[in-house]
């Protein structure tokens, strides 16, 4: 996956993608994969590191890249992110809703603040990003939205009840929007990634990258 594939680059050279939560981790890997294929990027995150990521991706892969820093759980930031992408690139073809991360606690140890934070980071970021970008995609009669879900919604991972509630909402939003916008050629899909946060990660990295490769390829179908 480290080298550009000509077919990918030719196919996506004129495409523009927004990746939320793209400053590091899974989001950064997604940005790298898209940049390898020649996609122009608007990388959004609440962390200041997002500017460095956007600049490094642009330099390394010779693609146009910009950034937006803001709290996407708020409607005004979702709109501002969309407007920045349109101002810079003139269109939006792809939205990858990767922003997330929950407060993982036993359910009865949660407070109103930790529950709100978990819902905000995972569900509201996705809702407002979709709400901001969809009118543009419908207007151009093309769009691809990929929402990062969680396999723990299915498996019931220990101490993840609140997080699963948020990600379950993302899953439900995806299926609902897919049905609602089926006639506008705006395709939507949820991807569930399983990541091991321990020494096994090195052995699993190739599998992890193949998962990213799989769903970035779905963008152009």
Secondary structure as GFF3:
##gff-version 3
##sequence-region A 1 221
A	DSSP	alpha_helix	6	12	.	.	.	ID=ss1
A	DSSP	beta_strand	16	20	.	.	.	ID=ss2
A	DSSP	alpha_helix	25	36	.	.	.	ID=ss3
A	DSSP	beta_strand	40	45	.	.	.	ID=ss4
A	DSSP	alpha_helix	49	61	.	.	.	ID=ss5
A	DSSP	beta_strand	65	69	.	.	.	ID=ss6
A	DSSP	alpha_helix	75	89	.	.	.	ID=ss7
A	DSSP	beta_strand	94	97	.	.	.	ID=ss8
A	DSSP	three_ten_helix	107	109	.	.	.	ID=ss9
A	DSSP	alpha_helix	112	119	.	.	.	ID=ss10
A	DSSP	pi_helix	120	124	.	.	.	ID=ss11
A	DSSP	alpha_helix	125	140	.	.	.	ID=ss12
A	DSSP	beta_strand	143	150	.	.	.	ID=ss13
A	DSSP	alpha_helix	152	155	.	.	.	ID=ss14
A	DSSP	alpha_helix	161	180	.	.	.	ID=ss15
A	DSSP	three_ten_helix	182	184	.	.	.	ID=ss16
A	DSSP	beta_strand	186	193	.	.	.	ID=ss17
A	DSSP	alpha_helix	201	218	.	.	.	ID=ss18
###
